[in-house]
Amino acid sequence: MRFFTTLNIKGIMHYLYLDESGDLGDLLQSPGTSQYFVIAILEVRGESNRKAIEKAVVRTLRNKLHGKRHRQKAPMMELKAAKTVFAVKEYFYHSIRLPTRLFSLSIGAWVAKQDRS
């Protein structure tokens, strides 16, 4: 997930994290092309909650992923939901019991392709 922006609303900082999944490749039928394109935004309110999210990511990477990887491979720098087993996701979600809001948009890749022409 990439840090996107901050907003100051009524004196409270809102941190928005943006992530996308899928692609809008040139050929819908080509191998590896996604059928959907998804954008998700996670809103976290307040500096202490932002730090708690970052700490949970670091803790999950250290405790659940880096220990199981071979030393020859470069350490992972972010959590990849599609490539992560459910137990690791569950560990992360249980460690961030914070007030957050999640927004998402999903479109069929074929719709986007029609609009581009």
N, C-alpha and C positions, 0 to 999 in steps of 0.2 A: 504494500500500500504506500502510496506516495503522499507526502505532506503537500497540501494544496494551498491553503490560505488561512488567515485568521480574521475574525470579525469582532469588533467591540460593540456589543449591543447592551445598552443601559449599564455600562460599567463592568459587564461580564465578558471575558474573552471566550470566543467560540472557535475551536480548532476543527478544521475540516480536512479529512483525509480522503483522497480520491483513488479509486482503483478501477481498472477496466479488464475485461476478459473477452476473448474472442478476437476476430478480425473481420475486416470487410474486404477480403481478398478479391482479386480481379475475376477469378473464376469460381463460382459457387460450388461446382462439382469437382474442383481439383482436390487432391489428397491433402488432408490436414486443415482445410478451410472450415471455419466454424459456421454453424447454422444460425448462431445468435451472437449478438454483440451486447454486452452488459456493462453498465457503468454503475458503480456503487460509491456512495459518499457516507462516511461515518462522521457524525458531529459529536464532539466532546466539549463539555463546558467547564471552563476553569483550568488554571495552570496545574493544580495538584492532580486533577484527573488526567490531563495530558501526560504528565510525568508518570502516572500509574500505568497508562497504556504502554508507553515506551518501555517501562521496566518489565511489564508482563511479556512483551515481545522478546526482550533480551533474555529473560529468565526461561522462556519456552525454547528459544533457540539453544541456549546453553544446556538446559537440563534434558531436553527431549530429542534434539536433532544433532547437535555437534558431537555429543558423546558416542553416537552410533555411526558416525561417518568415518571413513578411513582417513588416516593422516595425509595421504597423498592428495585428497580432494580439497579444494578451497572451501572454507566455511561458508555456510549459507548466511546471507545478510538480511533476508526477509522471509516471512512465512508465505508459502504458496498454497492456497486453499485447495486447488485442484490436484496437487501432487502430494498432499499431506494426509496421512492416515487419520481416521476419525478420533482416535485416542489422543493424539497431539492437539487437534482442534478443541476437543473437550477440555483438556488441561488448560489451554489458553483462555477459553471462554469462562471457565470457573475462576480464573485468577483475575478477571477484570469485572468484578461485580460493581459496576459504575453506572451512573445515569448517562446513557448515550442514545442517540437517534440514528437510525440507518435509513437512507434513501437509496432507491435503485431504479434503474431504467433498463429494460430489456427489449431489444428489437430484433426481428428476424433479419438476417443478413440480406435476404432477397429484397426486402423493402428498401433498405439503404441503397442497394445496387440500382434499383429502378429509379430512385430519386437522383442519382448521380449522372444519369444519361441525359 
